[in-house]
Amino acid sequence: MASENTGKTLSRQDVDFNLFDVLDIGALTQRSLYAEHDQEIFGAVLDTAESIAASHFQTFYRKSDIEEPQLNNGQVETPPELAAAIAAFTEAGFMAAHAPPEDGGQQLPVSLLQAAYSFFQAANIGASIYYFLTVSSGNVIRAFGNAEQKARFLQPMLEGRFLGTMCLSEPQAGSGLADIRTRATPQPDGSYRLKGNKMWISAGDHEISENIVHLVLARIEGAPAGVKGISLFIVPKYLVGADGKPGKRNDVRVMGLNHKMGYRGAVNSLLSFGESDDCTAYLIGEPHRGLDYMFVMMNEARISVGLGATMLGYAGYMHSLEYAKQRVQGRLPDNKDPTAPPVPIIQHGDVRRMLLVQKCYVEGALALGLYAAHLVDEERSAPDAAIRDESSLLLEMLTPIVKSWPSEYCLEANKLAIQVLGGYGYTRDFPVEQYYRDNRLNLIHEGTNGIQAIDFVGRKIRMRDGAGLALLADRIGQDIRKATAPALAEFATQLRVDLDRVLATTKDIIGNAKPGQMGRYLANASSCLDMYGHLVIAWMWLRQAMAAHKRLDAGNAGAAEAFLQGKLAACRFFYRHEMKRLDHWLPIVAAQDATVLETNPDWL
Ligand SMILES: Cc1cc2nc3c(=O)[nH]c(=O)nc-3n(C[C@H](O)[C@H](O)[C@H](O)COP(=O)(O)OP(=O)(O)OC[C@H]3O[C@@H](n4cnc5c(N)ncnc54)[C@H](O)[C@@H]3O)c2cc1C
């Protein structure tokens, strides 16, 4: 078996730079919601995450790929290290770190926690899914469940005794959840009987916790058709008695495991509910509001997916960077002496290009993920109601980009990491191929990137009469106006031009979003999302360049000099090379090009 990679998978310096220099999350401690904390606590949280990620998650990343979960006699077997990792995560307080003190939590800022989670994701993405689903599904129960449900299910989830899942997809209904078939029948005691199948369920069954709490979308008999008739239920693997202990086995069974290209550390299952007509379920909130409840939590979940994609890209970047410093091969073009020793490949222009592209993508995506998480903090804690509303609107606007851009471009970074290692990168002796395979999922789950594009172009840029788009443009404009230093002028000037070009094109096409013409309007949604994605990442790079320049200008960069210069160099590369892609996307979007629609399915 290939040995485990013990190298760094995420730069702590970059995380700190984003949190403290770019976002200034220290200022959050002035808000009443976070007043219990100080910057020292924030640092300690990151130290703990970094340390446990290295000691308990990274140590079996390769093993979890090779020894993927197995279904034996109805039981799912996972490597023992998985249970130990989740236990270490819980013992360090991370399972409840987001929760309010009345639930036994620490109410840590979302931006800090997403940064902390990033260390676990970079170390072992498959193992991270177990706590991610538990925290997300627990948040749904906290927001919409009743007191009994919170006591019976949420509390043990916060203690890490019960783990959660999200059961939305069915074999015939993935992107189109309106077509789910799982049925719920009311019972005299107020509970429901569930019957149906759920496909692709991550962490759907295992033996690493006392119980599993499934959040399941289903239709109550007689419910209206479509998404307005979907309700949300809690379905425990074991029924929980009044004493809070798991008791009788509920009628939910794992019918099979999906054997995946990557992400193999995460069990993925086909679940059957009510095979023996005895599956007990508890309705969350009101009937027919299930999708609304799930989507309230989606913005945060999609930040995690975006950051997960970023972390796989980041880990590949770090690995290929180290490799490029060690591996010697060839001589520089201007050296004609065949007896001269070969040089480390980082000396070659093309290898440095591949590293710089990766750096632009992964560090740009990290900045975006943490910016989005900070918007959640603003939404929850800003003293001014107008700022809270704006943060919420901006987050909604950005969410499709936060999910899709990192999954597209950090996968591209993974491709380049393999390329930097040459033939070695294509073998299983190095982790870069696993990062690539693992990252391929992120374009698919939590809403495929195609669906994100339709959401962005069809809904987000038009919502509230364009208020979200206007707010985004205003926030970018504010930063452009602040970037007054001559060293930043190149970026600020170009971003202004590109922002205006994108806005003008959007204004030209938006009127075409009319009933009967939506197919044409959405035909190039993916190009439009790409265009906005690059624009937003260029904005993130300007913000990073401003923070780097501020420290360099103050003359006290010290040991951080190279890191800060690296930020300016990557920003320059993004503007000079990557932003040229707008010249490709803009005309396609502006023309509302209909080539794809005019191509008859029979011709394909
Ligand atoms: C490893 C893994 C883990 C997962 N974990 C979970 C989980 O824990 N819980 C859960 O509920 N689900 C989970 N999923 C399911 C995931 O969310 C779905 O796979 C995803 O939503 C896509 O659904 P589908 O696979 O049925 O593809 P389809 O919906 O059939 O889509 C196929 C293709 O058609 C495109 N398409 C579909 N509809 C449209 C449209 N209207 N317009 C344009 N294009 C369209 C899609 O973009 C896609 O490219 C997981 C999936 C995987 C692979």
The ligand as a Gaussian input file, in Angstrom:
#p B3LYP/6-31G(d) Opt

LIG

0 1
 C      -20.853000      10.781000      -4.140000
 C      -22.200000      11.421000      -4.053000
 C      -22.692000      11.823000      -2.833000
 C      -23.986000      12.343000      -2.739000
 N      -24.516000      12.603000      -1.498000
 C      -25.836000      12.897000      -1.401000
 C      -26.483000      12.958000      -0.128000
 O      -25.855000      12.786000       0.916000
 N      -27.813000      13.208000      -0.093000
 C      -28.547000      13.411000      -1.230000
 O      -29.736000      13.629000      -1.126000
 N      -27.962000      13.362000      -2.447000
 C      -26.640000      13.099000      -2.559000
 N      -26.042000      13.020000      -3.800000
 C      -26.862000      13.193000      -4.986000
 C      -26.524000      14.428000      -5.787000
 O      -26.998000      15.564000      -5.153000
 C      -27.119000      14.201000      -7.194000
 O      -26.297000      13.250000      -7.822000
 C      -27.213000      15.468000      -7.992000
 O      -28.183000      16.313000      -7.453000
 C      -27.561000      15.187000      -9.453000
 O      -28.657000      14.318000      -9.564000
 P      -28.576000      13.034000     -10.526000
 O      -27.354000      12.288000     -10.162000
 O      -29.865000      12.334000     -10.445000
 O      -28.340000      13.622000     -11.960000
 P      -29.468000      14.251000     -12.918000
 O      -30.347000      15.142000     -12.135000
 O      -30.078000      13.156000     -13.701000
 O      -28.583000      15.152000     -13.861000
 C      -27.824000      14.626000     -14.958000
 C      -27.297000      15.796000     -15.778000
 O      -28.394000      16.533000     -16.303000
 C      -28.321000      17.892000     -15.941000
 N      -29.664000      18.400000     -15.681000
 C      -30.615000      17.832000     -14.917000
 N      -31.715000      18.600000     -14.903000
 C      -31.453000      19.674000     -15.656000
 C      -32.179000      20.844000     -16.014000
 N      -33.410000      21.064000     -15.560000
 N      -31.590000      21.752000     -16.816000
 C      -30.332000      21.563000     -17.256000
 N      -29.582000      20.484000     -16.941000
 C      -30.136000      19.556000     -16.152000
 C      -27.463000      17.933000     -14.666000
 O      -26.825000      19.183000     -14.477000
 C      -26.486000      16.789000     -14.949000
 O      -25.402000      17.266000     -15.691000
 C      -24.730000      12.542000      -3.899000
 C      -24.197000      12.195000      -5.154000
 C      -22.964000      11.626000      -5.228000
 C      -22.431000      11.216000      -6.590000

